[in-house]
């Protein structure tokens, strides 16, 4: 190892403390994302119970729109919690985000339906989504900063990749829970209480995440700073706007892929091609498991061959194969074909999602790292991710074209591929 590759602040920590820190942040990230996953799985039921409408398609659209409402708050959460993380520390931001998420879970778990309390019911559901959206706005920037700053330079890609791996594990857990509940309960039981069970599980484990994060130490890189930024938002935008814009473009591909190919696909396969709902959820669980494992492999590879080349390969591959895979599935829908295309998508999405956070974290100084990461990620998620399912569902209903999801992902892949081209690869440099 050369002296140039060692961050002196990080070198003072032990390997055990680094593993504990990354594991703690990773577990918290998974807990944060779990409720977003399960909400998307039960959006149709929530739409029926809290937003009564004459047509089932309208109920689904409203349920998915409520899923997207929380994303309006993500940019605000990015600004506020990013500033908080760059001023008060990564640990403080991580602890606050999970507290806010617990509040949202409390509301969703216990809120009465429209039949019981009328218009107050949908208002409370929207309020819960706003709490969760604001909280999630600070999660990516704080967690990515925390793990990148706590890791050794030559292993940074693998350490940071655990963040996205944990999110796919949360998707796996959500998929397993949804499959079990959907397969074991009648539709009446699902409507009456079954849909609340996943949120109750998240509520039970939420305090565990808070406890773990509260016991974290802040990163040596952050504490070693001689002077903090007085206004991280202004400094980030003035000094790093071009890199933030490129990160936004990469975020477009990442979020569109995840929210359409991972979260929407069970709804798509079930409603459009009449696959059993439990089979569709189980397929999502398989995809999530593959992606969770491949994230670590991709992170490990990025420490050896570089970040940029892997993200570029994944982006171009998604651009090329998405439409043919959707067309192949639509020509003869089956569980086998769905498993095959989900496995391919899982590897490509995991590669881009696991490596791009490290690529971007290495481009920003510690003074504004959390704010910069939170900005580009959450603005791209809010615009292209949060309403991806709603837009795709609307396209399906209005055009009748069963390949509409593919068009959305292909467009995002074009943007993501262009965005990664100007970026430099700093995998061998210590963080500033």
C-alpha positions in Angstrom: 0.0 0.0 0.0 1.4 3.4 -0.9 1.3 6.3 1.5 -0.9 8.2 -0.9 -3.7 5.7 -0.6 -4.0 6.0 3.2 -6.3 8.5 4.9 -4.4 9.3 8.2 -7.7 9.7 10.1 -9.1 6.4 8.9 -5.7 4.6 9.5 -6.1 5.2 13.2 -9.2 3.0 13.4 -9.1 -0.8 13.7 -10.5 -3.2 11.2 -13.0 -4.3 13.8 -14.3 -0.8 14.4 -14.7 -0.2 10.7 -16.7 -3.4 10.3 -18.9 -2.6 13.2 -19.5 0.9 11.9 -20.4 -0.2 8.4 -22.6 -3.0 9.7 -24.5 -0.6 12.0 -25.1 1.9 9.2 -26.1 -0.8 6.8 -28.6 -2.4 9.2 -30.2 1.0 9.8 -30.4 1.7 6.0 -32.2 -1.6 5.5 -34.7 -0.7 8.2 -35.3 2.7 6.7 -36.1 1.2 3.3 -38.2 -1.7 4.4 -41.5 0.2 4.8 -41.1 1.9 1.4 -40.9 -1.6 -0.2 -43.9 -3.1 1.5 -46.0 0.0 0.8 -45.5 -0.5 -2.9 -46.5 -4.1 -2.7 -49.9 -3.2 -1.0 -50.6 0.0 -2.8 -53.7 -1.4 -4.5 -55.3 -2.4 -1.1 -54.3 0.9 0.5 -55.9 2.8 -2.5 -59.1 0.8 -2.0 -59.3 1.3 1.8 -58.2 4.9 2.1 -59.1 6.5 -1.3 -62.5 4.9 -2.3 -63.1 5.3 -6.1 -65.5 3.7 -8.6 -62.9 2.1 -10.8 -60.2 -0.4 -9.6 -57.6 1.1 -11.9 -58.3 4.5 -10.4 -57.8 3.1 -6.9 -54.5 1.6 -7.9 -53.3 4.9 -9.4 -54.3 6.8 -6.3 -52.5 4.2 -4.1 -49.4 4.5 -6.2 -49.7 8.4 -6.2 -49.7 8.3 -2.4 -46.6 6.2 -2.6 -45.1 9.0 -4.7 -46.3 11.8 -2.4 -43.5 11.1 0.1 -41.0 11.8 -2.6 -42.0 15.4 -2.7 -40.4 15.7 0.7 -37.2 14.0 -0.3 -35.5 17.1 -1.7 -36.4 19.1 1.4 -35.1 16.2 3.6 -31.9 16.2 1.5 -31.3 19.9 2.0 -32.1 19.9 5.7 -30.6 16.6 6.8 -27.6 17.0 4.4 -26.8 20.3 6.0 -27.3 18.7 9.5 -25.0 15.8 8.6 -22.2 18.2 7.3 -22.6 20.4 10.3 -23.4 18.1 13.2 -21.9 14.8 11.9 -23.0 11.7 10.1 -24.0 9.9 13.2 -26.4 12.6 14.2 -28.1 12.6 10.8 -28.4 8.8 10.7 -30.0 8.8 14.2 -32.5 11.5 13.3 -33.6 9.9 10.0 -34.6 6.6 11.6 -36.5 8.4 14.4 -38.6 10.2 11.7 -39.1 6.9 9.9 -40.5 5.3 13.1 -43.1 8.1 13.3 -44.3 7.3 9.7 -44.5 3.6 10.6 -46.6 4.3 13.7 -49.2 6.1 11.6 -49.4 3.5 8.9 -49.7 0.6 11.3 -52.6 2.0 13.3 -54.5 4.5 11.1 -58.2 3.6 10.8 -59.6 3.3 7.2 -61.9 5.7 5.4 -65.0 3.8 6.4 -64.1 4.4 10.1 -63.0 8.1 10.2 -63.7 9.5 6.8 -61.4 12.0 5.1 -59.1 12.1 8.1 -57.8 8.6 7.1 -56.3 9.5 3.7 -54.9 12.7 5.3 -53.0 10.6 7.9 -51.7 8.2 5.3 -50.3 11.1 3.3 -48.8 12.6 6.5 -47.1 9.3 7.1 -45.7 9.3 3.6 -44.4 12.9 4.1 -42.6 11.9 7.3 -41.0 8.9 5.5 -40.0 10.9 2.5 -38.3 13.6 4.6 -36.5 11.0 6.5 -35.3 9.1 3.4 -34.1 12.4 2.0 -31.2 12.3 4.5 -30.5 8.6 4.4 -28.5 8.1 1.3 -26.2 11.0 1.8 -25.5 10.3 5.5 -25.0 6.6 5.0 -22.8 6.8 1.9 -20.7 9.5 3.6 -20.4 7.5 6.8 -19.3 4.3 5.1 -17.0 5.8 2.6 -15.2 7.9 5.3 -14.9 4.9 7.6 -13.4 2.5 5.0 -9.8 2.1 3.8 -9.1 3.5 0.3 -8.4 0.1 -1.3 -11.6 -1.4 0.1 -13.9 1.5 -0.1 -16.0 0.2 -3.0 -16.8 -3.0 -1.1 -17.6 -1.3 2.1 -20.0 1.2 0.5 -21.6 -1.5 -1.6 -23.1 -2.9 1.6 -25.5 0.0 1.7 -27.2 -0.9 -1.5 -27.0 -4.6 -0.6 -28.9 -3.8 2.6 -31.6 -2.1 0.6 -32.0 -5.1 -1.6 -32.1 -7.3 1.5 -34.9 -5.0 2.7 -36.7 -5.6 -0.6 -36.1 -9.4 -0.1 -37.6 -9.2 3.4 -40.6 -7.2 2.1 -41.1 -9.6 -0.8 -41.0 -12.7 1.6 -43.4 -11.1 4.0 -45.8 -10.0 1.2 -45.6 -13.5 -0.4 -46.4 -15.2 2.9 -49.2 -12.9 3.8 -50.8 -12.9 0.3 -50.5 -16.6 0.0 -51.9 -17.5 3.5 -54.7 -15.0 3.9 -57.9 -14.5 2.0 -58.6 -11.3 0.2 -61.1 -10.3 2.9 -58.5 -10.9 5.6 -55.9 -8.9 3.6 -58.3 -6.0 3.4 -59.3 -6.2 7.0 -55.8 -6.5 8.7 -53.3 -8.4 6.6 -51.9 -5.4 4.9 -50.9 -3.9 8.2 -48.7 -6.8 9.3 -45.6 -5.8 7.3 -45.8 -2.3 8.7 -46.1 -3.7 12.2 -43.0 -5.8 11.7 -41.1 -2.7 10.6 -42.4 -0.8 13.7 -41.1 -3.6 15.9 -37.6 -3.6 14.5 -37.4 0.2 14.0 -36.2 0.9 17.6 -33.4 -1.7 17.1 -32.1 0.4 14.2 -32.3 3.6 16.4 -30.4 1.9 19.2 -27.7 0.7 16.9 -27.2 4.1 15.2 -27.2 5.9 18.5 -24.2 3.9 19.6 -22.1 4.7 16.5 -19.0 6.9 16.7 -18.7 9.6 14.0 -16.2 9.0 11.2 -12.5 9.9 11.7 -12.5 11.8 8.4 -15.3 14.1 9.6 -13.9 14.6 13.1 -10.5 15.4 11.7 -11.7 18.4 9.8 -10.2 21.7 11.0 -13.1 23.8 9.9 -16.7 22.9 9.0 -18.6 24.5 6.1 -20.8 27.3 7.4 -23.4 26.8 4.6 -22.9 23.3 2.9 -25.8 23.8 0.4 -24.4 27.0 -1.1 -20.8 25.7 -1.1 -21.9 22.4 -2.8 -23.9 24.1 -5.5 -21.3 26.8 -6.2 -18.3 24.6 -6.2 -19.6 21.2 -7.4 -22.6 21.8 -9.6 -21.3 19.9 -12.6 -20.6 16.8 -10.5 -24.0 17.1 -8.8 -25.7 17.3 -12.3 -23.9 14.1 -13.4 -24.9 12.4 -10.2 -28.4 13.4 -10.9 -28.3 11.8 -14.3 -26.9 8.6 -12.8 -29.6 8.7 -10.2 -32.2 8.9 -12.9 -31.2 5.4 -14.2 -30.7 3.9 -10.7 -34.0 5.0 -9.3 -36.1 4.3 -12.5 -34.6 0.8 -12.7 -35.2 0.0 -9.0 -38.7 1.5 -8.8 -39.9 0.0 -12.1 -38.0 -3.3 -12.4 -37.9 -4.2 -8.7 -41.0 -2.6 -7.1 -43.5 -2.3 -10.0 -42.8 -5.6 -11.7 -44.9 -7.7 -9.3 -47.9 -5.4 -9.9 -47.2 -5.5 -13.7 -46.9 -9.2 -13.9 -49.9 -9.9 -11.8 -52.3 -7.3 -13.3 -51.2 -7.4 -16.9 -50.4 -11.1 -17.3 -52.5 -12.6 -14.5 -49.6 -14.4 -12.7 -50.5 -15.3 -9.1 -49.7 -12.4 -6.8 -47.8 -14.6 -4.4 -45.6 -15.9 -7.3 -44.9 -12.4 -8.4 -43.9 -11.4 -4.9 -41.7 -14.5 -4.6 -40.0 -13.5 -7.8 -39.2 -10.1 -6.4 -37.6 -11.8 -3.4 -35.4 -14.0 -5.6 -34.3 -10.9 -7.6 -33.6 -9.0 -4.4 -31.4 -11.9 -3.1 -29.4 -12.0 -6.3 -29.0 -8.2 -6.3 -28.0 -8.2 -2.6 -25.2 -10.7 -3.2 -24.1 -9.1 -6.5 -23.8 -5.7 -4.9 -20.9 -6.9 -2.8 -19.3 -8.6 -5.8 -19.6 -5.4 -7.8 -18.2 -3.3 -5.0 -15.2 -5.7 -4.7 -14.6 -5.6 -8.4 -14.7 -1.8 -8.4 -11.8 -1.7 -6.0 -9.8 -3.6 -8.6 -10.9 -2.5 -12.0 -12.4 1.0 -11.2 -15.8 2.4 -10.5 -16.6 4.3 -13.8 -16.1 1.3 -16.1 -18.5 -0.9 -14.2 -21.2 1.7 -14.0 -20.8 2.4 -17.7 -21.1 -1.3 -18.6 -24.2 -1.7 -16.5 -25.8 1.4 -18.0 -25.2 0.5 -21.6 -26.4 -3.1 -20.9 -29.7 -1.9 -19.5 -30.1 0.4 -22.5 -29.6 -2.6 -24.8 -31.5 -5.5 -23.2 -34.5 -3.9 -21.4 -36.9 -3.8 -24.3 -36.0 -7.2 -25.8 -36.5 -8.8 -22.3 -39.8 -7.2 -21.8 -41.0 -8.2 -25.3 -39.8 -11.8 -24.7 -41.8 -12.0 -21.4 -44.9 -10.4 -22.9 -44.8 -12.9 -25.9 -45.3 -15.8 -23.5 -45.8 -14.8 -19.8 -44.6 -17.4 -17.3 -43.0 -17.6 -13.9 -39.9 -19.1 -15.5 -39.4 -16.2 -17.9 -40.1 -13.7 -15.2 -37.4 -15.3 -13.0 -34.9 -15.2 -15.9 -35.4 -11.6 -16.8 -35.4 -10.6 -13.1 -32.1 -12.3 -12.6 -30.5 -10.4 -15.5 -32.0 -7.1 -14.3 -30.8 -7.9 -10.8 -27.1 -8.2 -11.8 -27.2 -5.0 -14.0 -29.1 -2.9 -11.5 -26.9 -4.1 -8.6 -23.7 -3.2 -10.5 -24.8 0.3 -11.2 -26.5 0.9 -7.8 -23.6 -0.6 -5.7 -20.7 1.2 -7.4 -22.1 4.6 -8.3 -22.4 5.8 -4.7 -18.6 5.2 -4.1 -17.8 6.8 -7.5 -19.7 9.9 -6.4 -18.5 10.0 -2.8 -14.9 10.2 -4.0 -15.6 13.3 -6.0 -16.8 15.5 -3.2 -14.8 17.0 -0.2 -15.8 16.0 3.4 -17.1 19.5 4.1 -20.0 19.1 1.8 -20.1 15.4 1.0 -23.4 14.5 2.7 -25.2 17.5 1.2 -23.9 16.9 -2.3 -24.7 13.2 -2.3 -28.2 13.9 -0.8 -29.0 16.6 -3.4 -28.4 14.7 -6.6 -29.8 11.4 -5.4 -33.0 12.7 -3.8 -33.9 15.1 -6.6 -33.5 12.3 -9.2 -35.5 10.0 -7.0 -38.3 12.5 -6.5 -38.7 13.3 -10.2 -37.9 9.9 -11.9 -38.3 7.3 -9.1 -41.1 8.3 -6.8 -43.7 8.7 -9.5 -42.2 6.0 -11.9 -44.8 3.4 -10.9 -47.6 5.9 -11.3 -46.4 7.1 -14.7 -45.9 3.6 -16.0 -49.3 2.5 -14.7 -50.9 5.5 -16.3 -49.1 4.8 -19.6 -50.3 1.2 -19.5 -53.9 2.2 -18.8 -54.1 4.9 -21.4 -52.1 3.4 -24.3 -52.8 -0.2 -23.8 -49.1 -1.0 -24.6 -47.8 -3.7 -22.3 -44.2 -2.7 -23.0 -44.6 0.8 -21.5 -42.4 0.0 -18.5 -39.5 -0.8 -20.9 -39.7 2.6 -22.6 -39.4 4.3 -19.3 -36.3 2.4 -18.3 -34.6 2.7 -21.7 -35.0 6.5 -21.5 -33.5 6.5 -18.1 -30.6 4.4 -19.3 -29.8 6.9 -22.0 -29.6 9.7 -19.4 -27.5 7.6 -17.0 -25.0 6.5 -19.7 -24.5 10.1 -20.8 -24.1 11.3 -17.2 -21.3 8.9 -16.2 -19.0 9.8 -19.2 -17.6 13.1 -17.9 -16.7 11.8 -14.4 -13.3 10.9 -13.2 -12.5 7.7 -11.3 -10.8 8.4 -8.0 -10.7 4.9 -6.6 -7.0 5.1 -5.6 -7.2 8.5 -3.9 -7.9 9.1 -0.2 -10.9 11.3 0.6 -10.3 15.0 1.0 
